[in-house]
Amino acid sequence: MSIKKVRKMGVMRFLVIILLLAGFRIGRAAESPNILLIVTDEHNFRTLGCYRDHLPKEQAEMWGPGVIVQTPHIDRLAREGVICTRAYATAPVCSPCRAAMITGLYPQNTGVPTNNYKLRTDIPTLASILNKSGYETGFIGKWHLGGEGKPEWSPGIDGGFVDKQYMFNRGHWKKFKLTKTGAEVASRDKKGEPSYSLDNADEKTFSTDFLTDRCIDFITAKENKPFLAVVSYPDPHGPNTVRAPYDTMFDHLRFLPPRTYGLDGVAGPKWLGDEKGHTTFQPNQMRQYFGMVKCLDDNIGRLFQVLEANGKLDSTIIMMTSDHGDLCYEHDRLNKGNPYEGSARVPMLIRFPDSLPAGFVYEQPVGTVDITPTLLHLAGNNFSAGDFQGRDLSEAFRRGVSRETTHTFLRNAGTKASWICVVDSRYKLVLSVNDRPWLFDSQQDPDELHNFFGRPGSEAVTRALAKALKSYSVASGDAFAKQPTIAKSLNLCLQSGL
């Protein structure tokens, strides 16, 4: 065989290898899963059937016997995927939790320790990382990481999301419309300013329906590239109003105050603040809250239907969570901002049939700070563990492992320390600036009425939680742990029983 023929064969083999490698890369790109991240706002986990399934009846039916809302579509995520039964908002207020969620960093390192601050533009986000991996990224709904703008459509600080035409910075608007120049808040007050009024919103203009339609438009337009779609609903955050027929759907239920409501003889923790008296229980507020949850569930069902019709359902990682809870009158309070379960505990469900076991119950604590590294790894994105402060839980989910002892950490929203907290699979330790340590035991006291700190038998768990909290504070640079009263309490806990 001549040298010329040998060279020609060598060139041909080289070209074949190049083509095969190119084909492999194209194939791998085509295999990259889509990601749909569904975020609700101020969502009490007890309103979801899949969470009630894991609670005693008295905990599941907090507002009276039989007073529940059916959520079959969200429950499907738990049935066909993973449910995290101890998931927590890394800071139980909108902006700092959302910053942790989208960056995998603790709030003190994102530039957003409290509401209405601006996300640092020099740190990677879930979107900016996936942009580099060939993803089409879009954000639909409430952002709340761009500063004071309200609503501020398509905000200047956007976390790297390329399609942001339906991203609005902040607000809990009830009615939207499309115009020639884009989306607008459709309800206006007498001065012509955007209003939270329901204003006869219907299935096309009500916020939950409107944002679902925009999300459907985004995911159906993406054919050649994988997508990251975040749909961030402003409900069930107040004002507690919802369109027909959801506004009267729960009128037949007899709502009662939670068991922890109006207990004047029980001494509560001082980190709750100086509120006096009780928040007056209003059953109609809960009826409307349930209506908002039901509307959300129906719209999430619409997203499933579209993905299924397009053949994308099983090739899409679907995660649903919330930025914080709502006490819904537990402990005489509404809303959030403290480490009580109703305030800080959030739904977290994830479905991806190719990688995650169906019906797996993950009982170890999870934080919203863990979302970005977990989603990235599930999507096959390689990154260094040092890139994030949140944990990659994808392998634990894949293996169906829920027995190892882990922790998650919470802090108050704000630039000044009020409290910090550590949670394991059973206990919660809260250290604050104005009280002794509080230790909650979810098994013996699921209502969180009693302090187990200092009780016989609590010493070992107190030390273990304090040790984990100290390690976190050093690794994450959390200055709250250095506040004098908190630091003193931390040392006291480290010495517990010694």
Legacy VTK file of the C-alpha trace (Angstrom):
# vtk DataFile Version 3.0
C-alpha trace
ASCII
DATASET POLYDATA
POINTS 498 float
0.000 0.000 0.000
1.377 3.394 -0.961
2.241 6.084 1.579
-0.329 8.328 -0.130
-3.113 5.783 0.468
-2.043 5.310 4.098
-2.135 9.055 4.656
-5.534 9.251 2.988
-6.875 6.504 5.237
-5.426 8.256 8.266
-7.171 11.479 7.320
-10.446 9.623 6.776
-10.184 7.914 10.148
-9.453 11.271 11.781
-12.509 12.806 10.131
-14.685 9.878 11.198
-13.504 10.265 14.810
-14.187 14.002 14.711
-17.677 13.412 13.339
-18.373 10.733 15.931
-17.221 13.014 18.729
-19.276 15.878 17.332
-22.273 13.607 17.112
-21.694 12.508 20.681
-21.595 16.102 21.869
-24.735 16.944 19.923
-26.408 13.869 21.368
-25.362 14.817 24.883
-26.685 18.350 24.383
-29.965 16.960 23.138
-30.138 14.787 26.246
-29.766 17.718 28.631
-32.987 17.814 30.624
-35.283 20.792 30.719
-35.822 22.412 34.114
-39.111 23.859 35.353
-38.852 25.560 38.737
-42.232 26.504 40.227
-42.090 29.014 43.093
-45.098 30.069 45.146
-45.088 32.888 47.688
-45.905 32.616 51.402
-47.238 29.078 51.085
-48.221 27.083 54.177
-47.090 23.487 53.592
-50.144 22.036 55.379
-52.384 23.124 52.509
-50.891 20.421 50.271
-52.309 16.901 50.406
-48.887 15.287 49.959
-47.672 16.982 53.153
-50.827 16.188 55.093
-50.182 12.519 54.236
-47.075 12.670 56.424
-48.677 14.446 59.385
-50.867 13.282 62.263
-54.500 14.180 61.662
-54.492 17.041 64.158
-51.460 18.557 62.441
-52.786 17.965 58.938
-56.162 19.559 59.695
-54.860 22.611 61.536
-57.940 24.759 60.840
-60.580 22.233 61.839
-61.694 18.656 61.155
-62.083 18.051 57.443
-60.928 21.578 56.581
-58.559 20.823 53.718
-57.932 21.783 50.115
-57.357 19.052 47.526
-54.136 19.516 45.525
-53.901 16.510 43.160
-51.441 18.027 40.686
-48.857 19.105 43.253
-49.413 15.776 45.011
-48.445 14.095 41.740
-44.942 15.472 42.136
-44.648 13.646 45.463
-46.178 10.438 44.114
-43.884 10.354 41.062
-40.830 11.982 42.583
-39.238 13.106 45.843
-40.931 14.946 48.704
-38.731 16.742 51.245
-40.630 16.719 54.525
-38.233 19.023 56.391
-37.495 21.759 53.855
-36.907 25.301 55.117
-36.575 28.825 53.799
-32.957 29.779 54.374
-34.281 33.151 55.553
-38.099 33.146 55.848
-38.721 36.424 54.006
-39.050 36.952 50.242
-35.847 38.548 48.928
-33.123 36.855 51.012
-34.652 33.432 50.484
-34.991 33.978 46.738
-31.364 35.139 46.571
-30.211 31.955 48.296
-32.452 29.874 46.051
-31.084 31.252 42.789
-27.367 31.405 43.768
-26.728 28.531 46.182
-25.169 31.049 48.598
-26.398 32.162 51.995
-28.208 35.532 51.959
-25.377 37.415 53.685
-23.169 36.635 50.677
-25.611 37.547 47.904
-26.045 41.243 48.628
-29.639 40.542 49.697
-29.824 40.042 53.477
-33.323 41.532 53.550
-36.166 42.619 51.292
-35.729 45.071 48.407
-31.947 44.852 48.179
-30.173 44.267 44.865
-28.656 40.909 43.968
-24.921 41.083 43.436
-24.109 40.994 39.745
-20.652 39.448 40.199
-21.810 36.034 41.420
-23.004 33.125 39.267
-26.677 32.177 39.324
-28.643 29.142 38.213
-29.504 31.006 35.007
-26.060 32.385 34.174
-24.476 28.958 34.623
-27.065 27.234 32.434
-26.773 29.954 29.773
-23.192 28.795 29.265
-24.405 25.190 28.940
-26.652 26.007 26.001
-29.914 26.456 27.877
-32.668 28.901 26.984
-33.436 30.625 30.284
-36.614 32.486 31.127
-38.195 33.896 34.261
-41.926 34.545 34.502
-43.438 36.289 37.518
-42.254 37.831 40.766
-38.470 38.315 41.042
-37.911 40.559 44.104
-34.139 40.740 43.712
-33.801 43.996 41.806
-34.171 46.593 44.540
-37.122 48.923 45.119
-38.780 48.806 41.681
-42.496 47.990 41.830
-43.585 46.358 39.609
-40.639 47.204 37.264
-41.094 44.788 34.373
-37.901 43.324 32.914
-35.740 44.731 35.734
-32.157 45.768 35.140
-30.842 43.260 37.658
-32.129 39.957 36.292
-29.847 37.194 37.572
-28.771 36.324 34.032
-32.184 35.229 32.739
-32.255 35.927 29.010
-36.030 35.976 28.543
-37.316 38.343 31.216
-40.152 40.132 29.464
-42.642 38.774 32.025
-40.365 39.153 35.036
-41.555 41.871 37.409
-39.471 42.957 40.344
-41.984 42.996 43.190
-45.625 43.224 44.218
-48.588 40.892 44.738
-50.728 41.957 41.850
-53.995 40.201 41.072
-54.698 41.228 37.488
-52.448 41.530 34.428
-52.941 42.294 30.765
-50.919 42.184 27.559
-50.381 45.404 25.639
-48.435 46.351 22.523
-45.476 47.228 24.727
-45.634 44.164 26.974
-47.336 43.123 30.195
-48.949 45.546 32.604
-50.783 45.500 35.893
-54.415 45.778 34.785
-55.902 47.068 38.063
-55.515 50.760 38.834
-56.488 52.971 41.744
-58.198 56.338 41.461
-54.863 58.012 40.786
-54.089 55.622 37.955
-51.406 53.792 39.914
-51.090 49.969 39.858
-53.404 48.390 42.412
-53.749 45.045 44.197
-57.469 45.098 43.445
-58.977 41.897 42.053
-61.048 44.029 39.662
-63.107 41.151 38.209
-60.039 39.256 37.034
-60.862 36.098 35.081
-59.090 32.967 33.825
-57.041 35.018 31.360
-56.172 38.038 33.499
-55.902 36.692 37.054
-52.227 36.632 38.016
-51.857 32.868 38.472
-53.578 32.066 35.164
-51.824 34.863 33.276
-48.354 33.775 34.391
-49.129 30.141 33.607
-50.103 31.144 30.058
-46.831 33.026 29.660
-44.861 30.054 30.987
-46.655 27.756 28.544
-45.738 30.114 25.703
-42.092 29.965 26.767
-41.752 26.189 27.145
-43.639 25.364 23.948
-41.419 27.686 21.907
-38.226 25.866 22.914
-37.668 22.994 20.503
-33.945 22.777 19.735
-32.400 23.677 23.077
-33.079 22.637 26.657
-34.827 25.279 28.754
-34.771 26.591 32.285
-38.164 28.091 33.044
-38.887 29.666 36.407
-42.525 30.553 37.016
-42.848 32.551 40.211
-46.416 33.119 41.376
-47.273 36.007 43.740
-49.933 33.851 45.457
-50.928 32.647 48.013
-49.352 35.748 49.560
-51.856 38.367 50.673
-54.018 40.192 49.919
-56.157 37.085 50.299
-58.370 37.441 47.250
-58.902 35.102 44.328
-61.039 35.030 41.180
-64.286 33.145 40.761
-65.074 30.308 41.235
-62.249 29.871 43.723
-63.488 32.765 45.851
-66.523 30.774 47.070
-65.198 27.228 46.663
-64.528 26.770 50.384
-67.446 28.695 51.846
-69.000 25.453 53.076
-66.068 24.628 55.376
-66.124 25.562 59.047
-62.729 27.122 59.690
-61.539 27.151 63.301
-58.527 28.872 64.872
-55.418 26.683 65.144
-54.780 24.934 68.468
-51.897 27.327 69.201
-54.144 30.386 68.853
-55.101 32.400 71.945
-53.024 30.479 74.495
-52.394 33.294 76.964
-51.056 30.923 79.617
-48.198 29.653 77.451
-45.011 31.712 77.509
-43.711 32.178 73.985
-40.178 32.995 72.875
-39.079 36.610 72.976
-37.771 36.445 69.415
-41.393 36.758 68.269
-41.227 40.471 69.044
-43.324 42.830 71.151
-46.749 42.301 69.586
-49.571 42.574 72.110
-52.956 40.931 71.873
-54.026 38.485 69.194
-54.392 38.718 65.457
-58.159 38.381 65.119
-59.025 35.108 63.462
-60.987 35.683 60.239
-62.356 32.503 58.642
-62.976 34.224 55.305
-59.273 35.041 54.996
-58.553 31.320 55.214
-61.287 30.505 52.669
-59.661 32.866 50.216
-56.209 31.474 51.031
-57.444 27.969 50.251
-58.930 29.307 47.020
-55.573 30.715 45.964
-53.904 27.366 46.672
-56.542 25.506 44.640
-56.108 27.904 41.707
-52.350 27.355 41.859
-52.770 23.587 41.838
-55.087 23.695 38.830
-52.625 25.845 36.913
-49.698 23.593 37.784
-51.840 20.809 36.334
-52.028 22.813 33.101
-48.226 22.933 32.962
-48.082 19.161 33.332
-50.621 18.710 30.542
-48.630 20.859 28.121
-45.341 19.114 28.896
-47.021 15.741 28.486
-48.632 16.718 25.172
-45.266 17.915 23.870
-43.483 14.748 24.974
-41.322 16.735 27.405
-42.758 15.724 30.756
-40.317 12.958 31.646
-37.315 14.797 30.197
-37.999 17.826 32.386
-36.809 18.240 35.970
-39.809 19.747 37.759
-39.293 21.288 41.186
-41.931 23.081 43.245
-41.140 25.135 46.350
-41.913 28.448 48.060
-39.894 31.355 49.388
-41.397 31.012 52.892
-44.551 29.958 54.674
-47.494 31.713 56.303
-48.429 31.043 59.923
-52.130 31.416 59.053
-53.006 32.309 62.679
-50.763 29.721 64.355
-49.268 31.269 67.501
-51.632 34.236 66.965
-49.768 35.412 63.902
-49.989 35.757 60.165
-47.260 35.742 57.564
-43.611 34.916 58.182
-40.222 36.139 59.411
-39.613 33.779 62.342
-38.379 30.176 62.698
-41.743 28.613 63.614
-42.725 25.764 61.284
-45.640 27.594 59.657
-43.363 30.514 58.805
-40.080 28.826 57.881
-41.016 25.377 56.583
-41.780 25.212 52.868
-42.964 22.692 50.293
-40.175 21.137 48.260
-40.947 18.471 45.678
-38.964 17.311 42.676
-39.819 14.939 39.818
-37.366 13.511 37.268
-38.232 9.874 36.460
-34.935 9.013 34.733
-32.910 9.785 37.862
-35.137 10.018 40.932
-37.153 7.242 42.600
-40.917 7.699 42.634
-42.512 8.245 46.022
-39.254 8.764 47.920
-39.665 10.619 51.208
-36.547 12.598 52.130
-36.749 13.221 55.883
-33.469 15.042 56.455
-33.479 18.847 56.510
-33.168 20.751 53.252
-32.692 24.482 52.728
-33.700 26.616 49.773
-29.966 27.380 49.496
-29.570 23.780 48.291
-31.752 24.238 45.206
-29.237 25.581 42.676
-26.451 23.017 43.231
-28.980 20.165 43.317
-30.691 21.200 40.075
-27.384 21.777 38.308
-26.062 18.356 39.201
-29.294 16.631 38.217
-28.999 18.376 34.856
-25.474 16.997 34.391
-23.677 20.279 34.971
-20.198 19.837 36.429
-19.165 22.256 39.106
-16.841 22.410 42.060
-18.351 21.831 45.504
-16.614 25.054 46.544
-18.698 27.076 44.095
-21.718 26.943 46.403
-22.543 27.030 50.089
-25.718 25.039 49.576
-25.493 21.267 49.258
-25.900 19.112 46.176
-28.554 16.619 47.314
-28.994 14.906 43.959
-27.099 11.746 44.946
-29.021 11.382 48.207
-32.251 11.745 46.228
-31.098 9.283 43.560
-30.062 6.639 46.068
-33.169 7.078 48.150
-31.037 7.752 51.231
-32.596 9.610 54.137
-30.812 8.213 57.168
-27.600 10.207 57.487
-27.610 13.066 59.998
-27.528 16.445 58.255
-28.462 20.018 59.117
-29.808 23.136 57.499
-29.411 26.691 58.756
-31.712 29.698 58.921
-31.244 33.342 59.865
-33.508 36.331 60.265
-33.938 38.701 57.354
-32.195 41.988 58.005
-28.837 43.658 58.365
-28.844 43.247 62.153
-28.917 39.992 64.061
-32.155 38.892 65.661
-31.871 35.094 65.572
-30.073 32.210 63.910
-31.273 28.630 63.765
-30.158 25.082 62.991
-32.466 22.174 62.141
-31.885 18.424 61.992
-34.355 15.648 61.213
-36.111 16.094 64.576
-34.895 19.126 66.515
-34.606 22.864 65.972
-32.290 25.128 67.987
-32.909 28.897 67.914
-30.445 31.415 69.363
-31.553 35.037 69.606
-30.451 38.446 70.832
-33.091 38.738 73.550
-33.821 35.285 74.943
-32.253 32.096 76.198
-31.758 29.282 73.669
-34.917 27.588 72.448
-34.884 23.903 71.546
-37.924 22.463 69.772
-38.666 18.728 69.522
-40.909 17.960 66.548
-41.825 14.526 67.903
-42.806 15.412 71.440
-44.132 18.889 70.675
-45.141 19.368 67.008
-47.052 22.542 67.943
-43.793 24.170 69.157
-45.218 25.364 72.440
-42.443 24.251 74.787
-38.733 24.845 75.211
-36.734 21.644 75.680
-33.433 23.438 76.276
-31.951 22.392 79.609
-34.317 19.463 80.107
-32.694 16.182 81.202
-31.726 14.188 78.139
-31.410 17.209 75.828
-27.711 17.822 76.419
-26.218 15.720 73.619
-28.530 16.961 70.906
-28.032 20.561 72.055
-24.247 20.199 71.755
-24.517 18.545 68.332
-26.764 21.280 66.969
-24.567 24.026 68.431
-21.452 22.436 66.933
-23.108 22.348 63.506
-24.241 25.955 63.887
-20.749 27.113 64.811
-19.216 25.324 61.814
-21.820 26.906 59.520
-21.206 30.412 60.873
-17.465 30.154 60.267
-17.760 28.593 56.811
-20.427 31.026 55.595
-19.136 34.154 57.305
-22.379 34.706 59.206
-21.678 37.682 61.458
-24.965 37.110 63.309
-23.216 34.363 65.295
-20.808 36.980 66.672
-23.567 39.149 68.161
-22.730 39.095 71.900
-25.918 37.495 73.213
-26.053 34.938 70.404
-22.339 34.130 70.856
-22.872 33.644 74.589
-25.833 31.341 73.947
-23.848 29.376 71.387
-21.028 28.778 73.887
-23.578 27.794 76.525
-25.042 25.208 74.161
-21.601 23.870 73.250
-20.978 23.249 76.954
-24.414 21.740 77.591
-24.161 18.807 79.994
-20.354 18.951 80.242
LINES 1 499
498 0 1 2 3 4 5 6 7 8 9 10 11 12 13 14 15 16 17 18 19 20 21 22 23 24 25 26 27 28 29 30 31 32 33 34 35 36 37 38 39 40 41 42 43 44 45 46 47 48 49 50 51 52 53 54 55 56 57 58 59 60 61 62 63 64 65 66 67 68 69 70 71 72 73 74 75 76 77 78 79 80 81 82 83 84 85 86 87 88 89 90 91 92 93 94 95 96 97 98 99 100 101 102 103 104 105 106 107 108 109 110 111 112 113 114 115 116 117 118 119 120 121 122 123 124 125 126 127 128 129 130 131 132 133 134 135 136 137 138 139 140 141 142 143 144 145 146 147 148 149 150 151 152 153 154 155 156 157 158 159 160 161 162 163 164 165 166 167 168 169 170 171 172 173 174 175 176 177 178 179 180 181 182 183 184 185 186 187 188 189 190 191 192 193 194 195 196 197 198 199 200 201 202 203 204 205 206 207 208 209 210 211 212 213 214 215 216 217 218 219 220 221 222 223 224 225 226 227 228 229 230 231 232 233 234 235 236 237 238 239 240 241 242 243 244 245 246 247 248 249 250 251 252 253 254 255 256 257 258 259 260 261 262 263 264 265 266 267 268 269 270 271 272 273 274 275 276 277 278 279 280 281 282 283 284 285 286 287 288 289 290 291 292 293 294 295 296 297 298 299 300 301 302 303 304 305 306 307 308 309 310 311 312 313 314 315 316 317 318 319 320 321 322 323 324 325 326 327 328 329 330 331 332 333 334 335 336 337 338 339 340 341 342 343 344 345 346 347 348 349 350 351 352 353 354 355 356 357 358 359 360 361 362 363 364 365 366 367 368 369 370 371 372 373 374 375 376 377 378 379 380 381 382 383 384 385 386 387 388 389 390 391 392 393 394 395 396 397 398 399 400 401 402 403 404 405 406 407 408 409 410 411 412 413 414 415 416 417 418 419 420 421 422 423 424 425 426 427 428 429 430 431 432 433 434 435 436 437 438 439 440 441 442 443 444 445 446 447 448 449 450 451 452 453 454 455 456 457 458 459 460 461 462 463 464 465 466 467 468 469 470 471 472 473 474 475 476 477 478 479 480 481 482 483 484 485 486 487 488 489 490 491 492 493 494 495 496 497
